[in-house]
Each structure stands twice: as structure tokens, then as C-alpha cells.
Amino acid sequence: MHDNPPNSTMTKFGHPATVIGETEHWTVLLRPEQVTLGSLVLISREPVSAFGDVSAEGFAGLKPVIDKIEHMLRDMVHYEKINYLMLMMVDNDVHFHVIPRYDGSRTFEEMTVNDAGWPGPPQLAQAVSMDDATTKRLVDALRHHWSDL
């Protein structure tokens, strides 16, 4: 199903250990630095470095992935808004940082993550780093939600 191997952006964000879900054109990974609880990275599987170069099939495939992301995060994090940031200043592969937004904090097990920027822009520099064990448990929990959709 996936003809393209993981690109450097996927590898940087922990592929394959942090993969939540994949389609033919897109990969969803847990963001190692949690800006807010449930922060993800949505990466194109196509070898493109400009959003306008994503194929028509890739664009069509984006809608169902977004639907799954939003449903999964709504169930798990109960966000109030969601931000899709396409920064691409360091990592050139087409990708979005997906930041669920909420007033206050959310907790997963013993890890609490505040939305430091609410109601303004997300505060990327105030992200929470997770240890490997917490990362694995959060990935597993998100994968479970993803697979149920």
C-alpha cells in the first residue's frame, strides 16, 4: 500500500515508533514534544517539498485523514479548537503540526499538559517532553482510537 519509504521528516519525528496511522498519501505521528496533549505531525508520503506539489490524489486523501484526526482527538483530548501549522522551515517535506487547543490543561496518566498560549497562538517553546515509556503508552492509546474509526 505504501510505495514511498519514510521520508526524513517522518524519521525525525520517530517513525515507525510514533506512527498513529497511515494512508497511501499521509502519515500521522505523535509529536514527541507535546505543545498540548495530543499534538501530532501530519506528513505527506509523497516526495514533495511544496504544498502545491501534492498530487490531486494526495489532496483528496487528506480529507478522510483530517476527519479521523479530529474525531480521535475530540474523543481523547476534548479540544475546543484545532490548529494546523505548516511551518516547513527546517523539515522540507510537506507536513503540518496538528495542535489541539483548549482552555486550561489536559492529563494523560500522570502527564499534564497546559495550553500555554490559549486563547492566542500555540506556544511551541513551552512543549512538554515525554519519556519513552509515556510516549509508547500515548501512541498506543491514540492508535487504538484511530483503528476504531
VEXVEX-877161 format. One record per residue: x, y, z of N, C-alpha, C in turn; residue number from 1. Coordinates in steps of 0.02 Angstrom, whole numbers. Each point is the difference from the previous one (the first is absolute). Last residue first. Layout:
N
<<X; Y; Z>; <X; Y; Z>; <X; Y; Z>; NUM> ...
***
This chain:
149
<<-594; 200; 715>; <-38; 48; -43>; <-8; -27; -70>; 149> <<128; -104; 182>; <-72; -7; 12>; <-42; 44; -46>; 148> <<240; 7; 6>; <-22; -63; -32>; <-75; -12; 10>; 147> <<103; 191; 101>; <5; 4; -72>; <-29; -62; -33>; 146> <<21; 5; 236>; <-55; 43; -23>; <-1; 3; -76>; 145> <<178; -118; 92>; <-62; -35; 16>; <-60; 41; -24>; 144> <<213; 98; -12>; <-9; -51; -52>; <-66; -38; 11>; 143> <<64; 153; 165>; <-24; 34; -60>; <-11; -50; -57>; 142> <<92; -83; 200>; <-69; 24; 13>; <-28; 34; -62>; 141> <<226; -70; -7>; <-45; -57; 1>; <-73; 21; 10>; 140> <<167; 166; 14>; <-7; -24; -69>; <-49; -58; -2>; 139> <<55; 75; 212>; <-43; 49; -34>; <-9; -20; -73>; 138> <<147; -131; 128>; <-69; -8; 24>; <-48; 48; -34>; 137> <<232; 17; -50>; <-28; -62; -25>; <-72; -10; 22>; 136> <<118; 186; 85>; <-11; 7; -72>; <-33; -62; -28>; 135> <<71; -6; 221>; <-61; 39; -7>; <-17; 10; -73>; 134> <<202; -109; 46>; <-56; -41; 24>; <-66; 37; -8>; 133> <<206; 112; -51>; <-17; -51; -49>; <-61; -41; 20>; 132> <<13; 248; 94>; <48; -55; -1>; <-25; -53; -48>; 131> <<-58; 263; -35>; <-22; -62; 32>; <57; -50; 1>; 130> <<-41; 288; -12>; <35; -59; -25>; <-23; -61; 38>; 129> <<-125; 246; -52>; <19; -49; 51>; <34; -60; -35>; 128> <<-21; 275; -78>; <-23; -69; -8>; <28; -45; 55>; 127> <<20; 247; -61>; <-18; -24; 66>; <-28; -72; -2>; 126> <<67; 131; -194>; <59; -5; 42>; <-16; -27; 70>; 125> <<-171; 47; -165>; <39; -59; -18>; <59; -10; 46>; 124> <<-239; 121; 17>; <68; 16; 24>; <44; -62; -10>; 123> <<-236; 95; -133>; <31; -51; 43>; <72; 19; 17>; 122> <<-181; 195; -45>; <38; -51; -37>; <31; -51; 47>; 121> <<-199; 119; 117>; <41; 23; -56>; <36; -56; -35>; 120> <<-145; 3; 207>; <-34; -13; -64>; <39; 25; -60>; 119> <<126; -132; 137>; <-72; 12; -6>; <-19; 68; 27>; 118> <<223; -115; -4>; <-16; 57; -42>; <-73; 19; -4>; 117> <<97; -189; 126>; <31; 62; 24>; <-20; 61; -41>; 116> <<-101; -240; 62>; <2; 37; -63>; <22; 70; 18>; 115> <<65; -231; 139>; <-38; 62; -4>; <1; 27; -71>; 114> <<33; -254; 112>; <25; 46; -50>; <-48; 60; -2>; 113> <<77; -230; 163>; <-47; 54; -12>; <31; 50; -48>; 112> <<35; -273; 87>; <27; 57; -38>; <-56; 51; -13>; 111> <<-17; -224; 105>; <25; 51; 47>; <26; 62; -35>; 110> <<-175; -136; -131>; <34; -33; 56>; <24; 53; 49>; 109> <<-76; 133; -169>; <5; -70; -22>; <43; -35; 52>; 108> <<-145; 251; -18>; <45; -48; 31>; <-6; -68; -33>; 107> <<-43; 290; -40>; <-25; -68; -10>; <52; -47; 28>; 106> <<-71; 284; 28>; <46; -55; -8>; <-38; -65; -13>; 105> <<-67; 272; -48>; <22; -37; 59>; <48; -56; -18>; 104> <<-160; 79; -186>; <11; 45; 57>; <20; -43; 60>; 103> <<49; -72; -261>; <-49; -2; 54>; <19; 51; 53>; 102> <<71; -127; -262>; <1; 58; 45>; <-57; -4; 50>; 101> <<168; -162; -178>; <-67; 9; 29>; <4; 55; 52>; 100> <<161; -43; -215>; <-1; 20; 70>; <-72; 7; 24>; 99> <<174; -96; -208>; <-71; 1; 19>; <-3; 11; 75>; 98> <<178; 44; -214>; <-2; -14; 72>; <-73; 9; 19>; 97> <<90; -67; -253>; <-36; 45; 46>; <15; -21; 71>; 96> <<126; -33; -263>; <-27; -26; 63>; <-34; 56; 39>; 95> <<167; -71; -230>; <-64; 31; 15>; <-28; -33; 63>; 94> <<264; 13; -31>; <-56; -41; -24>; <-65; 33; 21>; 93> <<215; 88; 69>; <-27; 22; -65>; <-58; -41; -27>; 92> <<109; 85; 246>; <-16; -63; -33>; <-38; 15; -64>; 91> <<66; 186; 118>; <56; -44; 11>; <-9; -65; -38>; 90> <<-166; 167; -15>; <61; 40; -3>; <62; -43; 8>; 89> <<-259; -44; -2>; <48; -23; -50>; <61; 44; -7>; 88> <<-243; 11; 105>; <57; 44; 10>; <56; -14; -50>; 87> <<-268; -36; 53>; <45; -24; -52>; <60; 47; 0>; 86> <<-213; -71; 176>; <55; 46; -15>; <46; -31; -52>; 85> <<-258; -17; 114>; <43; -36; -47>; <53; 49; -21>; 84> <<-186; -21; 219>; <44; 39; -44>; <40; -48; -43>; 83> <<-247; 3; 152>; <58; -37; -22>; <39; 42; -50>; 82> <<-192; 17; 224>; <19; 21; -68>; <59; -43; -20>; 81> <<-101; -58; 196>; <-49; 51; -16>; <10; 27; -71>; 80> <<58; -257; 117>; <24; 67; -18>; <-58; 47; -15>; 79> <<34; -242; 95>; <-55; 47; 9>; <23; 72; -13>; 78> <<117; -226; -7>; <26; 62; 31>; <-55; 50; 15>; 77> <<-44; -219; -102>; <52; -12; 49>; <20; 62; 40>; 76> <<-171; -3; -177>; <-15; -53; 48>; <51; -3; 57>; 75> <<40; 147; -178>; <-61; 23; 35>; <-18; -50; 55>; 74> <<175; -56; -147>; <20; 49; 51>; <-59; 28; 39>; 73> <<-44; -153; -178>; <43; -32; 50>; <18; 48; 56>; 72> <<-117; 85; -187>; <-43; -44; 40>; <40; -31; 57>; 71> <<119; 129; -154>; <-44; 42; 41>; <-47; -42; 43>; 70> <<145; -111; -152>; <39; 36; 50>; <-47; 38; 47>; 69> <<-97; -105; -187>; <20; -48; 51>; <39; 34; 56>; 68> <<-62; 132; -186>; <-60; -23; 36>; <19; -47; 57>; 67> <<171; 66; -146>; <-19; 55; 45>; <-62; -20; 41>; 66> <<64; -148; -167>; <50; -1; 54>; <-16; 54; 51>; 65> <<-131; -14; -198>; <-16; -53; 48>; <51; -5; 57>; 64> <<42; 170; -166>; <-64; 8; 34>; <-16; -57; 48>; 63> <<192; -4; -150>; <9; 40; 61>; <-65; 6; 40>; 62> <<26; -104; -221>; <12; -44; 57>; <9; 37; 65>; 61> <<-23; 117; -205>; <-63; -35; 13>; <7; -45; 61>; 60> <<194; 108; -74>; <-48; 49; 28>; <-66; -34; 16>; 59> <<159; -132; -107>; <23; 17; 68>; <-47; 50; 33>; 58> <<-36; -54; -225>; <-18; -57; 42>; <19; 13; 72>; 57> <<67; 154; -160>; <-73; 5; 9>; <-24; -56; 45>; 56> <<254; 67; 37>; <-42; -23; -55>; <-74; 10; 16>; 55> <<202; 157; 91>; <-36; -61; 20>; <-47; -19; -56>; 54> <<131; 202; 1>; <24; -57; -39>; <-31; -66; 22>; 53> <<-36; 216; 108>; <-31; 0; -66>; <22; -57; -45>; 52> <<99; 37; 214>; <-68; -23; 8>; <-36; -4; -67>; 51> <<264; -35; 24>; <-45; 57; -5>; <-72; -27; 2>; 50> <<188; -144; 0>; <21; 49; 50>; <-41; 65; -5>; 49> <<-13; -290; -64>; <-11; 70; -19>; <21; 47; 57>; 48> <<-34; -265; -55>; <65; 35; 3>; <-6; 72; -25>; 47> <<-196; -150; 130>; <25; 14; -66>; <67; 38; 5>; 46> <<-141; -59; 185>; <42; -56; -19>; <31; 11; -70>; 45> <<-83; 185; 196>; <-14; -29; -66>; <49; -56; -13>; 44> <<-80; 76; 249>; <53; 6; -50>; <-21; -33; -65>; 43> <<-73; 100; 261>; <-33; -29; -58>; <47; 11; -60>; 42> <<16; -2; 286>; <29; 24; -62>; <-33; -40; -56>; 41> <<-83; 71; 269>; <19; -48; -52>; <40; 34; -55>; 40> <<-107; 25; 275>; <33; 32; -57>; <28; -52; -47>; 39> <<-120; -29; 218>; <-25; -25; -64>; <31; 34; -60>; 38> <<3; 135; 222>; <-8; -73; 0>; <-32; -22; -66>; 37> <<148; 212; -12>; <-61; -14; 38>; <-8; -76; -4>; 36> <<198; 61; -67>; <-19; 70; 10>; <-64; 2; 41>; 35> <<185; -197; -21>; <-72; 12; 4>; <-14; 73; 17>; 34> <<202; -152; -119>; <-8; 57; 45>; <-74; 19; -2>; 33> <<51; -178; -135>; <37; -15; 62>; <-4; 56; 52>; 32> <<-189; -63; -183>; <54; 49; 5>; <37; -13; 66>; 31> <<-136; -185; -148>; <-2; 39; 61>; <59; 47; -1>; 30> <<-104; -80; -234>; <45; -20; 53>; <-13; 42; 62>; 29> <<-100; -75; -262>; <-15; 38; 61>; <43; -29; 55>; 28> <<-3; 4; -288>; <19; -34; 61>; <-14; 47; 59>; 27> <<-81; -31; -283>; <14; 38; 61>; <19; -45; 58>; 26> <<-66; -74; -228>; <31; 65; -12>; <23; 37; 62>; 25> <<-108; -223; -4>; <44; -1; -59>; <39; 65; -6>; 24> <<-67; -40; 242>; <-40; -14; -60>; <49; -1; -58>; 23> <<12; -24; 290>; <27; 15; -66>; <-52; -15; -53>; 22> <<41; 46; 293>; <-36; -28; -57>; <33; 21; -65>; 21> <<104; 29; 214>; <-68; -11; 24>; <-41; -34; -55>; 20> <<278; 16; 58>; <-54; 0; -50>; <-67; -16; 34>; 19> <<233; 10; 93>; <-50; 50; 19>; <-58; 3; -49>; 18> <<192; -152; -25>; <-25; -8; 69>; <-57; 48; 17>; 17> <<142; -28; -210>; <-69; -23; 1>; <-31; -1; 71>; 16> <<102; 198; -52>; <-26; -55; -39>; <47; -60; 7>; 15> <<23; 231; 100>; <-3; -64; 34>; <-29; -59; -37>; 14> <<54; 241; -63>; <-53; -1; 50>; <-16; -70; 26>; 13> <<169; 35; -166>; <16; 48; 53>; <-53; -3; 56>; 12> <<-37; -127; -196>; <53; -29; 42>; <16; 46; 58>; 11> <<-149; 80; -160>; <-31; -55; 37>; <51; -30; 48>; 10> <<81; 160; -146>; <-43; 31; 50>; <-34; -53; 42>; 9> <<131; -66; -186>; <42; 22; 56>; <-41; 34; 55>; 8> <<-127; -183; -147>; <45; 55; -18>; <37; 24; 63>; 7> <<-105; -253; -66>; <-4; 58; 44>; <50; 54; -22>; 6> <<-76; -153; -198>; <28; -14; 67>; <-7; 62; 44>; 5> <<-167; -66; -207>; <54; 44; 20>; <26; -18; 69>; 4> <<-183; -119; -96>; <56; -7; -45>; <60; 42; 22>; 3> <<-220; -115; 120>; <42; 59; 6>; <63; -8; -42>; 2> <<-163; -173; 0>; <-41; 60; 0>; <43; 63; 0>; 1> 
***
